[in-house]
Amino acid sequence: MGRGDKKTKKGKRFAGSYGKTRVRKEKTEQNFVKPKDKKEEVIVEKKAAPKKKTTTKKKATKKDK
């Protein structure tokens, strides 16, 4: 009475079969997924990103003692 027994629900689930002990659900309108309406795509123009300011790094100088 385990997985290998095709007469039990557990055995039917393991084998992936249906029958009297594991009956399929009836198809109803509730079980079906309704397709979603297609929404109109809104096109948004992207503005160009402002240019980054480039700065030069100052070289470190040795201090006189």
Steps between C-alpha positions, in 0.01 A plus 500: 500500500752756391636668195521189288137397560300640208170434678560772761498879461866521593589239241291677236673831576841335478416332169326811368182317407131551571217261576224430751714570802649814345237675296576805286328828579230606260584793277296804591516864405665578834801280419580684176724805510352787307741679265581852613408794281788653314569844633603775265868557526597853587816618331700736716787694348807485715705815542872478444692466822700809593869471422720428796760759587848362474759625741869426508647370819774706657827322535624460853818695565752434771515767762836649588607449858 
